[in-house]
Amino acid sequence: MKVEDTTLAEQTLAFMQELSEEASSISGVCALVTLQSSFIEQSSEAAERLLSKLKKTLGRKEKVYAPVKDSEVTKIIRKRLFSTIDERAAEAVVSNLVDYFANQSMLPAGIEKSDYRTRFLDSYPFAPEVIDVLYHRWGSYPEFQRTRGVLRILALVIHSMLKSGNSYISLADFDLDNQELRQELIKFTGSEFNSVIASDITADDSGTVRTNPELGRAYQNLNIATRAAQTIFMYSFSGGREHGATLTDIKRQAAAYDNPAEVISDCLERLKNRLFYLQNTDDKYFFSNKPNLNRIIHTKMENVSSESLKELEEELLKRNISGKRFKTFVGEQSYKDIPDNYDLKLLVLDSVDKQMMMEIVNNRGNSTPRVNRNTIIFLCPGEKTNFEKQMKHKLAFDAIERDETLELGETDRRKLREDMRKISSELDDGVHRVYREIYIPIKNGLLPTDLGIPTYGENKTLDERVFDHLKSEQKLIDKLAPIVIQAKYMKDSDRLYTEQLWKSHLQTPGEPLLMNRGVLEEAIVEGLKNGLFGLAMENGGGLKLMYFNDRKSAQDTTVPELQFSSVELLLALAKCKELAEKEPGIGYHGDSGENTVNKVVKDPDSGTDPAIGKPGADDETTRSSSGAIERLDLTFHLPKGKSSDVMRIVNYLHEKYQNIQLTISASEGSITRQEYENKIAEAFEQAGIEINE
């Protein structure tokens, strides 16, 4: 307001200066001036400037008196909020609580039990910390009106607890889900804490709410995690540098007779690992609007790509497979990637897809059926949810370590290193726990079997465990008893082709899986020596006995090397003796142990005599001085249907010569390059024969 050449404000300041000087000069006179304690009550910046000038004007002569001392605050607040308090009941409640706190070592540091009891009685029904935190910590905000602000907040708390039946009020009772109370607090902390409270404390999917039922059935309805989190929130703010609550502070506010203090420690550990904005520094817990390590990890996990997840899974699988037992394939899911050879193959798939598995069993290519169908073992995962979560953790840790923009404290970095070491070992264990479903081909389908959970302390790779399991289930054989060959494969016939026996195990789903051909070789050799059957070679229409034992000989003799060819066969002993008796000059491993089986005998069951063709006009021979043929070169046209006859001749020549070379010249027709690779080149490769191109 304009007053002559001045203003009412200036006139008021001049008047206050004159008044203070005059009052100070007269004995027995004082001027009492009441001023606001905070700028929040001013209406404008101009008003703030006037208040500052007034304080400066009066400051020359002033003596400052506080209308309310700190020690009186609790009584004033209690008197303003409650008309009456039952002091006798209050004393009983406080005495029991203080005794409980003392027994649990939960009293504030440096305060005697009797002093704390007195403070509690003065502040009852509020715990002493309720007034301390609101009046001193929250009250240190310039905008916070200490007495009236505390009264307004406590009035909201009391109203929310009218039907609770609680015997006293602690910081744990500040219901942050109450919107009116929350917004009163948010005015000082900043609106960003609305989302902090929701995501960490009050939302149905928040870490706090999910922790409540995990603390044990006895405490399920006590909401201990919520009480602890609300306590920490109230301790988290101050206009100064003091913030945070110790474990003892939290226990004293959140614990009671029905929710013992020891549960609080477990609760805090869970909250530390689950909440996104809870900080833990210098043994104090507090909420911040900056994400903690948990939140950073969670964000990184959300951004893990499916490609990265698959790459890590394949890396873990390969790290846990030795390759000593099977030819192993990880990640290849097309039948085109799996060779059709004699090797036992372990295919590790990322899911159970029976249709795809059967496609791999039955097909080598789009138009090429698979021949060796009984050489494939599938290993598939079970439920992968937890395993994938562990892998995402690992990838998130790696991303955090690479992110140079993150500002992590030493505590967080130390925790990150510890978690990385822990997750690495958990992932290796997780591979074994998840990849446990085995499928092997059987007639018209697949046979499932469960690998089971690895034994604690077991130090085996995945393929070793698969091998041991299939062996224990008698689905895979690394040693075969010769009596099985005689009883199973020769019970209805007096002969068994070795090649047929070998290929039946390779090609017939449902037959026992053989570790390799050596399993059959050992069984056959043992059976020959024990006289269970004999060994012969077809030669034209006849049979040449290579070995048989009438079990009368005590002397061991050498069994010929097995060829597993189309003309090599096992004969029942009766058949061997029958053939030997047809020719008096043909013996067997009898009393002397000498091998005299050296002639081709006409097979009584065959209608032809053995015959070997004579050299043609283009053939070359090299004879020694004794007349023996040391080198034999034959060139001939191969009629259709005579391949088996030629192979009998080749087998005979193999008995006489160390080095045999064949040249095949095919004309007057054609095959595609793909047919050559699949049908011819691969067949030679499987047989271990090198083509000289």
C-alpha positions as CSV (number, residue, x, y, z in Angstrom):
1,M,0.0,0.0,0.0
2,K,1.3,3.4,-1.0
3,V,1.7,5.8,1.9
4,E,3.1,9.2,0.6
5,D,6.6,8.6,-0.7
6,T,6.8,5.2,1.1
7,T,4.8,1.9,1.6
8,L,3.0,0.3,4.5
9,A,5.6,-2.4,4.6
10,E,8.5,0.0,4.9
11,Q,6.5,2.0,7.5
12,T,5.9,-1.2,9.5
13,L,9.6,-2.1,9.5
14,A,10.5,1.4,10.7
15,F,7.8,1.2,13.4
16,M,9.2,-2.2,14.6
17,Q,12.7,-0.8,14.8
18,E,11.6,2.3,16.8
19,L,9.5,0.0,19.1
20,S,12.3,-2.4,19.8
21,E,14.7,0.5,20.6
22,E,12.2,2.2,22.8
23,A,11.3,-1.0,24.7
24,S,14.9,-1.8,25.3
25,S,15.6,1.6,26.8
26,I,12.8,1.5,29.5
27,S,13.2,-0.6,32.6
28,G,10.6,-3.3,33.2
29,V,9.3,-3.2,29.6
30,C,9.6,-5.8,26.8
31,A,8.1,-6.2,23.4
32,L,6.9,-9.7,22.6
33,V,6.9,-10.5,18.8
34,T,5.8,-13.9,17.4
35,L,7.2,-14.9,14.1
36,Q,6.7,-18.0,11.9
37,S,9.4,-20.7,12.1
38,S,9.3,-21.6,8.4
39,F,8.9,-19.8,5.1
40,I,6.1,-22.2,4.1
41,E,3.6,-20.0,5.8
42,Q,4.5,-16.9,3.6
43,S,2.5,-16.2,0.6
44,S,5.2,-14.9,-1.7
45,E,8.9,-14.3,-2.2
46,A,8.3,-10.6,-1.3
47,A,6.8,-11.8,2.1
48,E,9.9,-13.9,2.7
49,R,12.1,-10.9,2.1
50,L,10.1,-8.8,4.5
51,L,10.3,-11.5,7.2
52,S,14.0,-11.7,6.8
53,K,14.3,-7.9,7.1
54,L,12.1,-8.0,10.2
55,K,14.2,-10.7,11.8
56,K,17.3,-8.6,11.1
57,T,15.8,-5.5,12.5
58,L,14.7,-7.2,15.7
59,G,17.9,-9.2,16.0
60,R,19.8,-6.3,17.3
61,K,17.9,-6.3,20.6
62,E,16.2,-9.7,20.5
63,K,16.1,-12.6,22.9
64,V,14.8,-15.8,21.3
65,Y,12.4,-18.0,23.2
66,A,11.1,-21.3,21.7
67,P,7.4,-21.7,22.7
68,V,7.8,-25.5,22.7
69,K,10.9,-27.3,24.0
70,D,11.8,-30.7,22.4
71,S,11.2,-32.5,25.6
72,E,7.7,-31.1,25.7
73,V,6.7,-32.0,22.2
74,T,5.6,-35.5,22.9
75,K,3.2,-34.4,25.7
76,I,1.8,-31.6,23.7
77,I,1.1,-33.8,20.7
78,R,-0.4,-36.5,22.9
79,K,-2.6,-33.9,24.6
80,R,-3.8,-32.4,21.3
81,L,-4.7,-35.8,19.8
82,F,-6.2,-37.7,22.7
83,S,-8.7,-36.4,25.3
84,T,-7.8,-39.1,27.9
85,I,-5.3,-41.9,28.2
86,D,-5.5,-44.8,30.7
87,E,-2.2,-44.3,32.4
88,R,-2.4,-47.6,34.3
89,A,-3.0,-49.6,31.1
90,A,-0.3,-47.5,29.4
91,E,2.2,-48.4,32.1
92,A,1.5,-52.1,31.7
93,V,1.9,-52.1,27.9
94,V,5.1,-50.0,28.0
95,S,6.7,-52.2,30.8
96,N,6.0,-55.4,28.9
97,L,7.4,-53.9,25.6
98,V,10.5,-52.4,27.1
99,D,11.2,-55.7,28.9
100,Y,10.8,-57.6,25.6
101,F,13.1,-55.1,23.8
102,A,15.7,-55.4,26.5
103,N,15.7,-59.2,26.4
104,Q,16.0,-59.1,22.6
105,S,18.8,-56.5,22.7
106,M,16.7,-54.1,20.8
107,L,17.0,-50.9,22.9
108,P,18.5,-47.9,21.2
109,A,22.3,-47.7,21.5
110,G,23.4,-45.7,24.6
111,I,20.0,-45.5,26.2
112,E,19.3,-47.3,29.5
113,K,16.2,-49.4,29.9
114,S,14.7,-47.0,32.6
115,D,15.3,-43.9,30.4
116,Y,13.7,-45.6,27.4
117,R,10.7,-46.6,29.5
118,T,10.2,-43.0,30.7
119,R,10.4,-41.7,27.1
120,F,7.9,-44.3,26.0
121,L,5.4,-43.4,28.8
122,D,5.6,-39.7,27.8
123,S,4.9,-40.5,24.2
124,Y,2.4,-43.3,24.6
125,P,0.4,-44.6,22.7
126,F,3.2,-43.6,20.2
127,A,6.6,-45.3,20.3
128,P,9.2,-42.6,21.1
129,E,10.7,-43.0,17.6
130,V,7.5,-42.0,16.0
131,I,7.7,-38.4,17.4
132,D,11.5,-38.3,17.0
133,V,11.5,-39.3,13.3
134,L,8.6,-36.9,12.4
135,Y,9.7,-34.0,14.5
136,H,13.4,-34.1,13.9
137,R,14.0,-35.9,10.6
138,W,10.9,-34.9,8.6
139,G,10.7,-31.6,10.5
140,S,14.1,-30.6,9.1
141,Y,12.6,-30.1,5.7
142,P,12.2,-26.3,5.3
143,E,8.6,-26.8,4.1
144,F,7.6,-29.0,7.0
145,Q,5.6,-27.3,9.8
146,R,6.9,-29.1,12.7
147,T,4.1,-29.2,15.3
148,R,1.2,-28.8,12.9
149,G,2.8,-31.1,10.3
150,V,3.4,-33.8,12.9
151,L,-0.2,-33.5,14.2
152,R,-1.7,-33.7,10.8
153,I,0.2,-36.9,9.8
154,L,-0.4,-38.6,13.2
155,A,-4.1,-37.8,13.0
156,L,-4.3,-39.6,9.6
157,V,-2.4,-42.6,11.1
158,I,-4.7,-42.7,14.2
159,H,-7.8,-42.6,11.9
160,S,-6.5,-45.5,9.8
161,M,-5.9,-47.6,13.0
162,L,-9.2,-47.0,14.8
163,K,-10.3,-50.6,14.3
164,S,-6.9,-52.3,14.5
165,G,-7.0,-53.2,18.1
166,N,-3.2,-52.4,18.5
167,S,-2.0,-51.4,22.0
168,Y,0.4,-48.8,20.6
169,I,1.5,-47.1,17.4
170,S,4.9,-47.5,15.8
171,L,6.4,-46.4,12.5
172,A,5.6,-49.8,11.1
173,D,1.9,-48.8,11.4
174,F,2.2,-45.9,8.9
175,D,0.0,-47.5,6.2
176,L,1.5,-46.4,2.9
177,D,-1.4,-47.9,1.0
178,N,-3.6,-45.2,2.5
179,Q,-3.6,-42.6,-0.3
180,E,-4.3,-39.6,2.0
181,L,-1.4,-40.4,4.3
182,R,0.9,-41.3,1.3
183,Q,0.2,-38.0,-0.4
184,E,0.9,-36.0,2.8
185,L,4.3,-37.6,2.9
186,I,5.0,-37.4,-0.8
187,K,4.7,-33.6,-0.6
188,F,8.1,-33.6,1.1
189,T,9.8,-36.5,-0.6
190,G,8.9,-35.8,-4.2
191,S,6.2,-37.3,-6.4
192,E,8.7,-39.8,-7.9
193,F,8.3,-41.8,-4.6
194,N,4.7,-42.6,-5.5
195,S,6.1,-45.2,-8.0
196,V,8.8,-46.3,-5.5
197,I,6.2,-47.1,-2.9
198,A,4.0,-48.9,-5.3
199,S,6.6,-51.1,-7.0
200,D,8.4,-52.0,-3.8
201,I,5.9,-51.9,-1.0
202,T,2.2,-51.7,-1.8
203,A,1.4,-53.2,-5.2
204,D,0.1,-56.8,-5.3
205,D,3.1,-57.9,-7.3
206,S,5.6,-55.8,-5.2
207,G,8.5,-57.5,-3.6
208,T,7.2,-56.7,-0.1
209,V,3.7,-58.2,-0.7
210,R,5.3,-61.3,-2.2
211,T,7.6,-61.7,0.8
212,N,4.8,-61.6,3.4
213,P,3.6,-65.2,2.9
214,E,7.1,-66.6,2.5
215,L,8.1,-66.0,6.2
216,G,6.2,-69.1,7.5
217,R,2.6,-70.1,8.0
218,A,2.6,-68.9,11.6
219,Y,3.3,-65.3,10.5
220,Q,1.4,-65.4,7.2
221,N,-1.3,-62.8,8.2
222,L,1.0,-60.5,10.2
223,N,2.4,-58.7,7.1
224,I,5.8,-58.6,8.7
225,A,7.6,-57.6,5.4
226,T,5.1,-54.7,5.0
227,R,5.7,-53.5,8.5
228,A,9.5,-53.6,8.0
229,A,9.3,-51.8,4.7
230,Q,7.1,-49.1,6.1
231,T,9.5,-48.6,9.0
232,I,12.4,-48.2,6.6
233,F,10.5,-45.7,4.5
234,M,9.7,-43.5,7.4
235,Y,13.4,-43.5,8.5
236,S,14.6,-42.8,5.0
237,F,14.0,-39.0,4.8
238,S,15.4,-35.9,6.3
239,G,16.1,-32.3,5.3
240,G,19.6,-33.0,6.5
241,R,22.1,-35.8,5.9
242,E,20.7,-38.2,8.5
243,H,18.7,-41.0,7.0
244,G,18.2,-44.8,7.2
245,A,17.4,-47.3,9.9
246,T,19.6,-50.0,11.5
247,L,18.5,-53.6,11.9
248,T,17.8,-52.9,15.6
249,D,15.7,-49.8,14.7
250,I,13.6,-51.9,12.3
251,K,13.2,-54.8,14.7
252,R,12.0,-52.4,17.5
253,Q,9.3,-50.9,15.2
254,A,8.2,-53.9,13.2
255,A,8.4,-56.7,15.9
256,A,5.9,-57.5,18.6
257,Y,5.0,-60.5,20.7
258,D,3.2,-62.2,17.8
259,N,5.9,-61.5,15.2
260,P,9.2,-62.2,16.9
261,A,12.3,-60.1,16.2
262,E,14.3,-63.0,14.8
263,V,11.9,-63.2,11.8
264,I,12.7,-59.6,10.9
265,S,16.3,-60.5,10.0
266,D,15.2,-63.2,7.6
267,C,12.6,-60.8,6.2
268,L,15.3,-58.1,5.5
269,E,17.5,-60.5,3.7
270,R,14.6,-61.4,1.4
271,L,13.7,-57.7,0.8
272,K,17.3,-56.9,0.0
273,N,17.4,-59.4,-2.8
274,R,13.9,-58.5,-4.1
275,L,13.2,-54.8,-3.8
276,F,14.3,-52.4,-6.5
277,Y,14.8,-49.2,-4.6
278,L,15.9,-50.4,-1.1
279,Q,19.5,-49.4,-0.4
280,N,21.8,-50.9,2.2
281,T,24.9,-48.8,3.1
282,D,26.9,-48.7,6.3
283,D,24.5,-51.1,8.0
284,K,21.6,-48.8,7.4
285,Y,18.5,-49.4,5.2
286,F,16.7,-46.7,3.3
287,F,14.7,-46.1,0.2
288,S,15.9,-44.0,-2.6
289,N,14.5,-42.9,-6.0
290,K,17.6,-44.4,-7.6
291,P,17.4,-48.1,-8.7
292,N,19.5,-50.5,-6.7
293,L,21.5,-53.4,-8.1
294,N,18.3,-55.6,-8.0
295,R,16.5,-53.1,-10.3
296,I,19.5,-52.8,-12.6
297,I,19.7,-56.6,-12.9
298,H,15.9,-56.8,-13.5
299,T,16.1,-54.3,-16.3
300,K,19.0,-56.0,-17.9
301,M,17.2,-59.4,-17.6
302,E,14.2,-57.9,-19.4
303,N,16.4,-56.9,-22.3
304,V,18.1,-60.3,-22.8
305,S,17.4,-61.5,-26.3
306,S,16.2,-65.0,-27.2
307,E,19.3,-65.4,-29.4
308,S,21.7,-64.6,-26.5
309,L,19.7,-67.1,-24.3
310,K,20.0,-69.8,-26.9
311,E,23.8,-69.2,-27.4
312,L,24.4,-69.4,-23.7
313,E,22.3,-72.6,-23.4
314,E,24.3,-74.3,-26.2
315,E,27.6,-73.1,-24.6
316,L,26.6,-74.6,-21.2
317,L,25.6,-77.9,-22.9
318,K,28.8,-78.2,-24.8
319,R,30.7,-77.4,-21.6
320,N,29.0,-80.2,-19.9
321,I,29.5,-82.8,-22.6
322,S,32.7,-84.7,-23.0
323,G,32.1,-86.4,-26.4
324,K,33.8,-89.5,-25.2
325,R,30.8,-91.8,-25.2
326,F,28.8,-90.6,-28.3
327,K,29.1,-88.5,-31.3
328,T,27.2,-85.5,-29.9
329,F,25.2,-82.9,-31.7
330,V,23.9,-79.8,-29.9
331,G,21.7,-77.3,-31.6
332,E,21.3,-79.1,-34.9
333,Q,17.6,-79.9,-35.3
334,S,17.4,-80.7,-39.0
335,Y,17.7,-84.3,-40.1
336,K,20.0,-83.1,-42.8
337,D,22.6,-82.2,-40.2
338,I,22.8,-85.7,-38.7
339,P,25.0,-88.2,-40.6
340,D,23.7,-91.7,-41.4
341,N,26.7,-93.8,-40.2
342,Y,27.5,-96.5,-37.7
343,D,28.4,-94.2,-34.8
344,L,26.1,-93.9,-31.8
345,K,24.8,-90.3,-31.8
346,L,23.5,-88.2,-29.0
347,L,21.2,-85.4,-30.2
348,V,20.6,-82.7,-27.6
349,L,17.4,-80.8,-28.5
350,D,16.1,-77.6,-26.9
351,S,12.5,-79.0,-26.5
352,V,10.5,-82.2,-26.7
353,D,9.3,-82.5,-30.3
354,K,8.4,-86.1,-31.0
355,Q,7.4,-85.4,-34.6
356,M,10.8,-83.9,-35.4
357,M,12.6,-86.7,-33.6
358,M,10.8,-89.3,-35.7
359,E,11.7,-87.3,-38.8
360,I,15.3,-87.4,-37.8
361,V,15.1,-91.2,-37.1
362,N,13.5,-92.0,-40.5
363,N,15.1,-89.5,-42.9
364,R,18.6,-88.5,-43.9
365,G,17.5,-86.0,-46.4
366,N,14.4,-84.9,-48.2
367,S,14.3,-88.0,-50.4
368,T,16.8,-90.2,-48.6
369,P,15.5,-92.6,-45.9
370,R,17.9,-93.1,-43.0
371,V,19.4,-96.6,-43.0
372,N,21.0,-96.8,-39.5
373,R,18.0,-95.8,-37.5
374,N,19.0,-97.5,-34.3
375,T,22.0,-95.3,-33.7
376,I,20.3,-92.2,-32.4
377,I,19.6,-91.1,-28.8
378,F,17.7,-87.9,-28.0
379,L,18.3,-85.9,-24.9
380,C,15.6,-83.2,-24.2
381,P,14.9,-80.7,-21.4
382,G,12.1,-80.8,-18.9
383,E,10.6,-77.7,-17.3
384,K,13.0,-74.8,-18.2
385,T,11.5,-71.8,-16.5
386,N,13.9,-71.6,-13.6
387,F,16.8,-72.5,-15.7
388,E,16.0,-69.8,-18.2
389,K,15.7,-67.3,-15.3
390,Q,19.2,-68.3,-14.1
391,M,20.6,-67.9,-17.6
392,K,19.0,-64.4,-17.8
393,H,20.7,-63.6,-14.5
394,K,24.1,-64.6,-15.9
395,L,23.6,-62.5,-19.1
396,A,22.4,-59.6,-17.0
397,F,25.5,-59.8,-14.8
398,D,27.7,-59.8,-17.9
399,A,25.9,-56.8,-19.3
400,I,26.3,-54.9,-16.0
401,E,30.0,-55.7,-15.9
402,R,30.4,-54.3,-19.4
403,D,28.3,-51.2,-18.8
404,E,30.8,-48.4,-17.9
405,T,28.0,-45.8,-17.4
406,L,26.7,-47.5,-14.3
407,E,27.8,-46.0,-11.0
408,L,27.9,-48.9,-8.6
409,G,29.3,-48.6,-5.0
410,E,31.9,-51.1,-3.8
411,T,29.2,-53.0,-1.8
412,D,27.2,-53.5,-5.0
413,R,30.3,-54.5,-7.0
414,R,31.3,-57.0,-4.4
415,K,27.8,-58.5,-4.3
416,L,27.8,-58.6,-8.1
417,R,31.1,-60.6,-8.1
418,E,29.8,-63.0,-5.5
419,D,26.5,-63.5,-7.4
420,M,28.4,-64.1,-10.7
421,R,30.5,-66.9,-9.1
422,K,27.4,-68.4,-7.6
423,I,25.3,-68.3,-10.8
424,S,28.1,-70.0,-12.8
425,S,28.1,-73.1,-10.6
426,E,24.3,-73.1,-10.4
427,L,24.0,-73.0,-14.2
428,D,26.2,-76.1,-14.6
429,D,24.1,-77.9,-12.0
430,G,20.9,-76.6,-13.7
431,V,21.9,-78.2,-17.1
432,H,22.0,-81.6,-15.4
433,R,18.7,-81.0,-13.6
434,V,16.9,-79.8,-16.7
435,Y,18.3,-82.0,-19.5
436,R,17.1,-85.4,-18.2
437,E,14.5,-86.7,-20.7
438,I,15.9,-89.4,-22.9
439,Y,14.2,-90.8,-26.0
440,I,15.4,-93.8,-28.0
441,P,13.9,-95.3,-31.2
442,I,11.6,-98.4,-30.9
443,K,9.3,-100.0,-33.3
444,N,6.7,-97.5,-34.5
445,G,7.8,-94.8,-32.0
446,L,10.1,-93.6,-29.2
447,L,10.8,-94.9,-25.8
448,P,11.1,-92.3,-23.1
449,T,13.2,-92.7,-20.0
450,D,14.1,-90.2,-17.2
451,L,17.7,-89.6,-16.5
452,G,16.9,-88.4,-13.0
453,I,18.5,-85.7,-10.8
454,P,22.3,-86.0,-10.5
455,T,23.6,-87.5,-7.2
456,Y,25.2,-84.9,-5.0
457,G,29.0,-84.7,-5.5
458,E,28.7,-86.7,-8.8
459,N,31.3,-85.5,-11.2
460,K,30.1,-86.8,-14.6
461,T,29.3,-85.1,-17.8
462,L,25.8,-85.2,-19.4
463,D,26.8,-87.8,-22.0
464,E,28.5,-90.0,-19.4
465,R,25.3,-89.9,-17.3
466,V,23.2,-90.8,-20.3
467,F,25.5,-93.7,-21.1
468,D,25.5,-95.0,-17.5
469,H,21.7,-94.7,-17.3
470,L,21.0,-96.5,-20.6
471,K,23.4,-99.2,-19.6
472,S,21.8,-99.7,-16.2
473,E,18.4,-99.8,-18.0
474,Q,19.9,-102.4,-20.4
475,K,19.0,-100.2,-23.3
476,L,22.6,-99.8,-24.3
477,I,25.2,-102.6,-24.3
478,D,29.0,-102.4,-24.1
479,K,29.4,-106.1,-23.4
480,L,27.3,-108.9,-24.9
481,A,27.2,-112.5,-23.7
482,P,27.7,-115.0,-26.6
483,I,24.9,-117.1,-25.3
484,V,22.5,-114.3,-26.3
485,I,23.6,-114.6,-29.9
486,Q,23.0,-118.3,-29.8
487,A,19.7,-118.2,-28.0
488,K,18.1,-115.1,-29.6
489,Y,19.5,-115.0,-33.1
490,M,20.2,-118.7,-33.9
491,K,17.3,-120.5,-32.2
492,D,15.4,-121.0,-35.5
493,S,18.3,-121.3,-37.9
494,D,21.7,-123.1,-38.0
495,R,23.4,-120.1,-39.6
496,L,23.6,-116.4,-39.0
497,Y,25.4,-113.9,-41.2
498,T,27.7,-111.6,-39.1
499,E,27.0,-108.6,-41.4
500,Q,23.3,-109.2,-40.9
501,L,23.7,-109.4,-37.1
502,W,25.7,-106.2,-37.0
503,K,23.4,-104.3,-39.3
504,S,20.2,-105.5,-37.5
505,H,21.4,-103.6,-34.4
506,L,22.2,-100.5,-36.5
507,Q,19.0,-100.5,-38.5
508,T,16.2,-102.0,-36.4
509,P,14.7,-99.6,-33.8
510,G,14.1,-101.5,-30.6
511,E,17.2,-103.7,-30.8
512,P,19.7,-103.0,-28.0
513,L,22.0,-100.1,-28.8
514,L,25.6,-101.4,-29.2
515,M,28.4,-99.1,-28.1
516,N,30.3,-100.2,-31.2
517,R,31.0,-103.2,-33.4
518,G,33.7,-104.3,-31.0
519,V,30.9,-105.4,-28.6
520,L,29.8,-108.0,-31.2
521,E,33.3,-109.0,-32.1
522,E,34.2,-109.8,-28.5
523,A,30.9,-111.8,-28.0
524,I,31.4,-113.8,-31.2
525,V,35.1,-114.6,-30.5
526,E,34.2,-115.7,-27.0
527,G,31.3,-117.8,-28.3
528,L,33.7,-119.4,-30.9
529,K,36.2,-120.3,-28.3
530,N,33.6,-121.7,-26.0
531,G,32.2,-123.9,-28.7
532,L,28.8,-122.3,-28.9
533,F,28.9,-121.9,-32.7
534,G,31.5,-122.0,-35.5
535,L,32.7,-119.6,-38.2
536,A,32.4,-120.1,-41.9
537,M,32.7,-118.3,-45.3
538,E,30.4,-118.7,-48.2
539,N,32.4,-119.6,-51.4
540,G,30.3,-120.0,-54.5
541,G,27.7,-122.6,-53.5
542,G,29.9,-124.0,-50.7
543,L,31.0,-123.2,-47.2
544,K,34.5,-123.0,-45.9
545,L,34.8,-123.6,-42.2
546,M,37.1,-121.0,-40.7
547,Y,36.9,-122.0,-37.1
548,F,34.9,-124.3,-34.8
549,N,35.7,-125.9,-31.5
550,D,34.3,-129.2,-30.2
551,R,35.2,-128.1,-26.7
552,K,37.5,-131.2,-26.3
553,S,40.7,-129.2,-26.8
554,A,42.4,-127.7,-23.8
555,Q,44.7,-125.7,-26.1
556,D,43.6,-122.2,-27.1
557,T,43.8,-121.3,-30.8
558,T,43.6,-118.0,-32.7
559,V,40.2,-117.1,-34.0
560,P,40.4,-115.6,-37.5
561,E,39.8,-111.8,-37.8
562,L,36.1,-111.2,-38.3
563,Q,35.1,-109.4,-41.5
564,F,31.4,-108.8,-40.9
565,S,30.9,-109.3,-44.7
566,S,27.9,-110.6,-46.6
567,V,29.6,-114.1,-47.0
568,E,30.8,-114.5,-43.4
569,L,28.5,-116.4,-41.1
570,L,28.1,-118.2,-37.8
571,L,27.1,-121.9,-37.9
572,A,25.6,-124.1,-35.3
573,L,28.1,-126.7,-34.1
574,A,26.0,-129.5,-35.4
575,K,26.2,-128.0,-38.8
576,C,30.0,-127.5,-38.5
577,K,30.5,-131.2,-37.7
578,E,28.1,-132.3,-40.4
579,L,30.2,-130.3,-43.0
580,A,33.5,-131.6,-41.6
581,E,32.3,-135.2,-41.7
582,K,31.5,-134.9,-45.5
583,E,35.2,-134.7,-46.2
584,P,37.5,-137.1,-44.2
585,G,40.5,-134.8,-44.8
586,I,38.8,-131.8,-43.1
587,G,39.2,-131.6,-39.4
588,Y,38.4,-129.1,-36.7
589,H,39.8,-127.9,-33.4
590,G,39.8,-131.3,-31.8
591,D,42.2,-133.1,-29.5
592,S,45.4,-131.7,-31.1
593,G,44.1,-128.1,-31.2
594,E,45.5,-127.8,-34.8
595,N,43.5,-125.9,-37.3
596,T,42.9,-128.2,-40.3
597,V,39.8,-126.6,-41.6
598,N,41.2,-125.6,-45.0
599,K,39.0,-126.9,-47.7
600,V,35.8,-125.7,-49.4
601,V,33.0,-128.2,-48.7
602,K,29.9,-128.5,-50.8
603,D,27.0,-127.2,-48.7
604,P,24.4,-130.0,-48.5
605,D,21.7,-127.4,-48.6
606,S,23.0,-125.8,-51.8
607,G,22.4,-127.1,-55.2
608,T,25.7,-125.9,-56.8
609,D,29.4,-126.7,-56.6
610,P,32.0,-124.1,-55.7
611,A,33.6,-122.5,-58.7
612,I,36.1,-119.8,-59.4
613,G,36.3,-118.4,-62.9
614,K,39.4,-118.6,-65.1
615,P,41.3,-115.5,-66.2
616,G,40.1,-113.9,-69.4
617,A,42.0,-112.6,-72.4
618,D,42.7,-109.2,-70.8
619,D,44.0,-110.6,-67.5
620,E,47.6,-110.4,-66.5
621,T,49.4,-112.7,-64.1
622,T,52.9,-112.8,-62.6
623,R,54.3,-116.2,-61.6
624,S,57.2,-117.1,-59.4
625,S,59.8,-119.7,-60.3
626,S,57.8,-122.3,-58.4
627,G,54.7,-121.5,-60.6
628,A,52.7,-119.7,-57.8
629,I,50.8,-116.6,-59.0
630,E,52.3,-113.6,-57.1
631,R,50.3,-110.8,-58.9
632,L,46.9,-111.2,-60.4
633,D,45.2,-108.5,-62.5
634,L,41.7,-109.2,-63.7
635,T,39.4,-107.1,-66.0
636,F,35.9,-108.2,-66.7
637,H,32.4,-106.9,-67.3
638,L,30.0,-107.3,-64.4
639,P,26.6,-108.6,-65.4
640,K,23.6,-107.4,-63.3
641,G,22.8,-109.7,-60.5
642,K,26.3,-111.2,-60.2
643,S,27.7,-108.7,-57.6
644,S,27.5,-111.2,-54.7
645,D,29.3,-113.8,-56.8
646,V,32.2,-111.4,-57.4
647,M,32.3,-110.5,-53.7
648,R,32.8,-114.1,-52.8
649,I,35.8,-114.2,-55.2
650,V,37.1,-111.0,-53.6
651,N,36.8,-112.5,-50.2
652,Y,38.7,-115.5,-51.3
653,L,41.5,-113.4,-52.8
654,H,41.7,-111.5,-49.5
655,E,42.7,-114.7,-47.8
656,K,45.5,-115.1,-50.3
657,Y,46.8,-111.6,-50.9
658,Q,47.6,-108.7,-48.6
659,N,46.9,-105.9,-51.1
660,I,43.8,-105.8,-53.3
661,Q,42.7,-102.8,-55.3
662,L,39.5,-102.5,-57.2
663,T,38.7,-100.0,-60.0
664,I,35.1,-99.4,-60.8
665,S,34.2,-98.0,-64.2
666,A,30.5,-97.3,-64.8
667,S,29.0,-96.0,-68.1
668,E,25.8,-96.0,-70.2
669,G,23.7,-94.3,-67.5
670,S,24.0,-91.4,-64.9
671,I,23.4,-90.4,-61.3
672,T,23.3,-86.9,-59.8
673,R,26.1,-85.5,-57.8
674,Q,23.8,-85.6,-54.7
675,E,23.2,-89.3,-55.3
676,Y,26.9,-89.9,-55.6
677,E,27.6,-88.1,-52.3
678,N,24.8,-89.8,-50.4
679,K,24.8,-93.3,-51.8
680,I,28.4,-94.0,-52.8
681,A,30.9,-91.6,-51.2
682,E,29.2,-91.8,-47.8
683,A,28.9,-95.6,-48.0
684,F,32.7,-95.8,-48.6
685,E,33.3,-93.4,-45.7
686,Q,31.2,-95.5,-43.4
687,A,33.1,-98.6,-44.4
688,G,36.4,-96.8,-43.8
689,I,37.5,-97.2,-47.4
690,E,39.4,-94.3,-49.0
691,I,38.6,-93.5,-52.6
692,N,41.7,-92.6,-54.7
693,E,40.4,-89.9,-57.0
